[in-house]
Amino acid sequence: MEIWKVIVLFSSALLGGLTVFLSKQISANGLKLILSFSGAYLFAITVLHLIPEVYLGGTASIGLYILGGFVFQIILEQFSEGIEHGHIHVHAHAQKAFPLGVILSLCIHAFFEGIPLVSGGGNELVFSIALHHLPAAFALGTVLLHHKISGYRLLAYLILFALMSPLGYLVGAQAQSGSISAWIQPIMAVVIGMFLHISTTILFESSVDHRFNFKKMLAVLLGLAGAILGFSL
């Protein structure tokens, strides 16, 4: 287990959440560009690193776990309302039990995201997850403030969210060398399904009337290029 990965994952999520207090100085378009870049990068890492690795080490039925992860992420988003994508739906959340349902779904999502970091593609993946957490944590902080949750309680929720991916990384590392190591490939496949849903949703929602504007197209291309460069090296 590499400590720098834990630091990057934790700090990106926490700082992303704390920037909600600077929301007047943050450009919404800037957050969308970060989302587009991270979505493209995450998609490319999944295709180039994770899918080949899980099929190489898994069984013929590994695709079922990928489909299961895809559906699992859809279920999680019924509670989180797409905060994983940086969405802020304060009116929708007002009608739901909050924050427990939202926090729980986000924590499960972030926990599973950390598990693939034990794989060979972890060095590239950690930066993609970190970038992905910046707008997601900002959206979480915004919704928390809308529900009059502030101060130490807001900080506690953000810290809890920030700890989940490092915790998933730790559990993945233990599972890889422990008695449940046989489950690491199926778990990886579930996470791949989740990544595919998240990244494709981000990319599709980056367009208006199915057309990308220049800046978002550039962000997507840079994300893909960064992943391909890391793969080539």
JOLIN-V211843 format. One line per field, one symbol per residue. ss: DSSP state (@ for helix, = for strand, . for the rest). psi: psi as a letter, one per 40 degrees, with the letter a starting at -180 (. if undefined). burial: + if it has 9 or more other ideal C-beta (glycine too) atoms within 8 Angstrom, else -. A space follows every 10 residues. Layout:
ss->???
psi->???
burial->???
This chain:
ss->..@@@@@@@@ @@@@@@@@@@ @@@@@..@@@ @@@@@@@@@@ @@@@@@@@@@ @@@@@@@... .@@@@@@@@@ @@@@@@@@@@ ..@@@....@ @@@......@ @@@@@@@@@@ @@@@@@@@.. .@@@@@@@@@ @@@@@@@@@@ @@@@@@.... @@@@@@@@@@ @@@@@@@@@@ @@@@@@@... @@@@@@@@@@ @@@@@@@@@@ @@@@@..=.. =..@@@@@@@ @@@@@@@@@@ @@.
psi->hhdddddddd dddddddded efddehhddd dddddddddd dddddddddd ddddddeaid eddddddddd ddddddedde feddeeihgd ddddeihied dddddddddd dddddeeeid eddddddddd dddddddddd ddddddffha bddddddddd ddeddddddd ddddddeaef deeddddddd dddddddddd ddddeeihff hiiddddddd dddddddddd dd.
burial->----++-+++ ++++++++++ --+--+---- ++++++++++ ++++++-+++ +-++---+-- -+--++++++ ++++-++-++ ++++++--++ --++-+-++- ++++++++++ +++++++++- ++-+++++++ ++++++++++ +++++++-+- ---+--++++ ++++++++++ +++-++---- +--+++++++ ++++++++++ +++--++--- -----++-++ ++++-+++-+ +--
